[in-house]
C-alpha cells in the first residue's frame, strides 16, 4: 500500500485470505468504531469485487466499514460502504479528496457520527454518479439518435428544464432548442410508446399553412400549454393544429407532462 496515504495515523495489517492485495486498517473512535480499509492496485476494481471485499470485512459486525482502493496507475480512488443496508461502490474519486474524507471520518468522536457522515457522503456520490450516467446517455442520444428522445430521458431522470436547455444549447441554436423541447413535450403528452415525433411530421395550422412537428413544438414550448389532444392533432390555446397523414392517439391524461 502507498505509505503516504493517511500518513501520521497508525494502522494495522489485515490478512485478507481471498485477495493478494495488502490491506491496512485504520480505526476510528467510540464503540464499534469505523474501519477504513485501504489498499493499492494497478487496476480499478469492479463493483462486484469491491462489494465482495466489503462484505467479507463487515462479516455481520456493527462497525461501519469503508473500503478504499488506490489506483496507482491513474491516481484515482474507488470506495465502497453500506448505505441504507445496501453496498454502494463509487469510482474515480480524487485521491486528495478521498484522503480528506477518510481523515474526517476517522476523526469523528463516535462511530455513530462517522456512520451518519458516511451515509450522507454515499448519498451524494450516488446522486452524482446517477447524474453523470444520465448525462452520458443524453450525450450519446444527442450525438447519435433523436434529441427529442434525449429530452424525455433527462426529464425522467429529474433534470430541470433549465439544465436541459443549457445542455442542448451546446449543439443547437436557440430556435432549434425551442423546437426540440416542444416536440418532446408533445410526444410525452401523447405517450411515446404510441406515437413518436419525427422532424418531418406535418401539421396544418388554423390558417391553412403547413408546419413541421418541430415548428409546432416551438409554438407549444413558447405558450407552455397543450389544451387538448385529439386523434386529429393538437389544440393549442384553442386552435387546432391538424395532423397531416397520420392519427394522434389519445392517452391517459395522468401520464401527461404539461409545459413548465
N, C-alpha and C positions, 0 to 999 in steps of 0.2 A: 504493500500500500504506500501511496505517497506520504512521506513523513511530515510534510509541512501542512497537511490538511488538519485543521483543529489543533495546530501546534500550541503547546503550553498546557494542554489538557491531558490528563492521564487516561489511558485506555488499556484494555486487556484483550488478549487474543481469543478469538472464537474458532475452534476447530470444527468447521462445517464439513461433515463427513461426505456429503453428496456434491461437494464443489471443490475444485482445485484452487479456488481463489483464497487469498489470505485476508482474513477479516479482523478488524479492530473494533471493539465495542466501547462506546463512551456512554457513561451512565449519568442520568440527571439526578434530581433531588426528590425527597419525600418517600412515602411508602409506595411500593410497586413502581419504582422510578422509570422514567422514559429511557429507552435504549436507542442510541443512534449507532447503527451497524454500518461500517464503512469498508469498502474495498476498491481496488483499481482493476480495470480491464481494458484491453485494446479494442474491444467491441462493445457496442451498446447492447444491453440485454433486451430480450423481448419481454413483452408484458407477462407472458406465461412464466418465463424464467425468473423474473424478479418477484413475481407473486408467489411462486413456489418457495423461494428463499424466505420471504416474509412469513409464510405460513409455518415453515419449519422452525424459525426463530421464535415466533409467537407461541407456538405449542400450547395453546389454550390458556396461557397466563394472562393476568390482568394488566401487565405492563404495556404501555404504549410503545410500539416499535416503529422506527423509521429506518428503512433500508436505503443506503446511499452507494451508488456505483459511479466511480470517477472514470470517465473515458480518457485514457492517456493519449489517444491519437488526435481527438478533436477538441479536447479540453472542455467538454461539456459533462453534465451530470444527469443521471437518472435516479429517481427516487420512488419509493413505494411505501404506503402505510394503509391503515384501515380508516374509512370514513363511513359512519352510519352502518357499520357491520360488514361492509364490502371493501375489498382491496382496490386501491387507486394507484395506478402506475403513471408517473409523469416523466417526461424526457426533455432533453435539450435545455436543461437549466444552466444558467450562467454559473460557472464554478465559484466565483467570489460571492455571488448572491446565495448560492446553496450553503456555503460555509457560514455566512452570516445567519441564515435561517437556523442551521444546526446549533450555533452558539447561543442564539436567543432561546431556542427550545430547551437546551441543557441548563441555561441559567434560571429558568423558571423555578419558583420556590417549591412548588408541589407538582406531583405527576398530573393532577387534575388540571392545573394551569397549563402545563405543557400539552396535555391532550386537547384542551379547548383551543389553544392556538394552532395546533397541528390540524385540527378539524377545519378551522377557518382557512388555513393556507391551502389545504387539499381542495376545498370547495372552490376557492379562487382559481387554482390551477386547472381543475376540471372544467370550469366555465370558459377559461381562456383557451384550453385545448379544443373544446367543442366549437368555440367561435372560429378558431383557426381552421378547423376541419370544414366548417360551413363556408368560410371564405375561400378555401382551397377548391371545394366543389363548385362554388359560384364562379371562380376564375376559370375553371375548366368549361363550365357551361357558356360563359360569355365568349370564350375563345373558339369553342368547337361546336356549340349547339345553339338552341334558341334562347336569346336573352330574356324573353318573356317567362320561360321556364325557370331561369335563374332567379328572377324576381320572386316568383312563387316559392322557390326553395328557401330563399332568405327570409321571406315573411313567415314561413313555417318554423324557421329557426329562431324567430323572435327578434330579428333585426328591425331597427326603426326605418321609417321611410327616409329620414334624413341621411342615414348611413347608406342606404341602397342608392339614393340619388347621387351621392358623392362617389360611390363605387362605380356606378355606370358612367359617371362623368369622366372617368379616366380613359374611356374608349369611345364615348358618344358625345355629340354636342347637345345643348340644352333641349332643342326641339325633339331630337331622337329619344332623349331620356323621358320626356313627357309622353311620347308615343308608346314607348315600351312599358312604362309604369301603368298607363291607362289600359293598354291591351291586357296586361297581367290582371288588372283589376276586373275587367270584363270577363276574362277567362275564369278567374277564380270565382266570380259571382255565378257563372253558369255551372261550373264544375268541369275541370279539365279532363276528367275521365269521359265526359260525354261530348265535349267539343273543344278543339284546340285552335287558338288563334293562329292564323297564318298571315304573314305580311301582305299577301296578295288577296286576302279576303276583301270583298267589296260590299259597300252599303250605300243605299240611296237616301240622300238627305231629304228633309221635308220640301225643299225647293227643287228637287229632281236631280241634283248633282250626284255624281258617284265619287265616293271617298274610300280609301283603303281602311282595313281594320285598324291599322296603327294610327291613321289620321283620326278615326273615330275614338280610339283610345286616348289620344291627346285631348280631344274635347271633353271626354269623361273625366280625365285626370284634372283638368283645369276647373271643371264645375264641381268635382268631388261628389257627384250624385248619379246613381242609377235608379230612376224612379220605378221602372218596371221592365221585366224581361218577358218576352213573348216568343212563340215559335217564329214570328216574322222578323224579329230583330230586337232592338232595344229602344225603350223610351227614355230620353234624357231631357229632364226639365219639361216633360210633357210632349216633346217632339219625337216622332217615330223615325228611327234610322233603320230602314228595312234592309234585311239581308238579301243579297243578290246571289242566287244559285244554291243556297243551302238553308236548312232549317236550324233554328236555335232551340234546343230542348230546355225546358224549364226544370229547375231543381228545387230541393228543399230550401226555403228562404233562411233557415237557421244556419245553412252552410255558406251563406253569402258573406263576402267581405266588402263593406262599404268604404268609400273613399275617406282619406284622412289627410 
